[in-house]
Amino acid sequence: CLQGRQSGGRQRKFVSYFKWQFEWGDNLDMLLQMQETQGITPPALERLPELDGHLTWVVSEFRKLSRDRGYTEGGPLPLSTGVIRTYFDAFQMHDFDFDDFHEQMTTVDDIWLAEVTARREKERAAQEAKSKTSPPKGHRR
């Protein structure tokens, strides 16, 4: 169970992990290659948050489950209980309690959605600021 019995430290680890993933995750292979070829650990790798075994498993299952996420023009939708139940049953995860699994997935999903929303808002604000400072094409100031 992540929420009820979870310390704030565990949730902070998830938040840090997803923030790092959003900023550097697409470049992980390149960062590792730089480390190997140059013998120097890039600062981004030094800041890579570590998750303990169970949290790594939760993130791994969340990533697989997220493939079934719905999207709208406004962005990603939260994972529904039906999608989580279908995944749970399809992979015969009956060694686990569904309510705990559901809580873990929705907790991580809430954190992930908050990061996605924050990133989209930051990008939108940057676009608005850019459009206010640059004149329309074909016009001079």
N, C-alpha and C positions, 0 to 999 in steps of 0.2 A: 504494500500500500504506500503510495507516494504522498498523498495529501494529508490525511488525518494524522498519520504517525511520522510524517516526514519532517525533518528539521529544515529550517530555512536554508541551511548550508547545501542540502541536496538540491533544492530548487534553484539556488544560485548557481550550482554546477551546471545544471541543464541550461540556464539562461546564458551563462558564459560559453558553454559548448556551442549552442546554436548561433550566438553572435559571432564566434570565431568561424564557424562553418559558413555563415553568410559572407563574411569578409574574405576568408582565405580558402575555404573548402575546395573551390574549383581549381585552386593552384597547389593543392597538396602534393601531387606527383612532382611538379616543378620544384617545390621547396625541398622535398626529399632528395631530388636529383642534385640540386645546388649543394646541399649538405654533403652528399656523397662525393661529388666531383671537386668541391672547393675545400672540404674538410672543416667548414665553418657552419655552425647552426644558424640559419636565418632567424632574426628576432621573432618573426611570426611563428616559427616552430617552437621557440622557447615559450611562447604564450599559449600554446595549444593546451586547452584544459583536459585533464585526465579524468576519466570516469571509472569507477570501480566496476567489477565484473557484472553485477546485476544491472547497474545503470547502462552499461554498454549493451547488454541484452535488450533492455527496454528500448533504447534508441534504435537498435537494429530492427526490432519488431515494428516499431513506429514507422521507420522508413519503408519497410515492406508494405505495411498497411496503408500508408499515405499514397501509394500508387493508385488506390481506389477512391481517392479524394475527388469531390466534385468542385467545379470552378464556375464562376460567373464572370461577367465583364468587370465586376467589382473586385474580383480576386478569389482566393481559395475559400471554400466552405469548411466549417468544422466537420470532423469525422462523426458520422452518425452512429448511434447505438447499433443499428441494423448492419452497417458495414463492419463494425468491430465484431459483432456476433458472427457474421458470415465468415470472417477471417478466422476467428477463434475456432469455429466448428470445422472449417475446411482444413485447417492444419492440426485438427484433433488435439487441441491443447488442454485436454481434460485433466492433466496433472495439476492444473492451475485453477483457481477460483475465478469464474467469469467476472464477478463484481470487482475483484482486485485488479484483474487485467484491464477491464473497462476503465477503472479509475486511473490506472497508470497511463493508458493511452490518451485519455481525455486531458489529463494533467499536462503531459508532454505536448499534446496538440494545442492546448491553450497557450503554452509558452511559445511554441513555434508560430502560431497565428499572430501573437503579439509582436514577435520579431518581424514577421512578414509585413504586418501593418505599419510598424514603425519605419521600416525600410522604404515602403511605398510612399509614405507621407514625406519622408526626407527627400526622396527623388522628385515627388510632385512639387515640393517647396522650392527645390533647386531649379526645376523647369520654370516655375512661375517667376522666380527671381531673374532667371536668364532672359525670359521673354520681356520683362519690364526694362532690362538694361540694354537690350540690343534692338536697334531699329528694324522695322520690317524690311525684308529684302526689296531692293529696288528703290528705296528711299534713303535720303541722306539727312543727317541732322543739321 
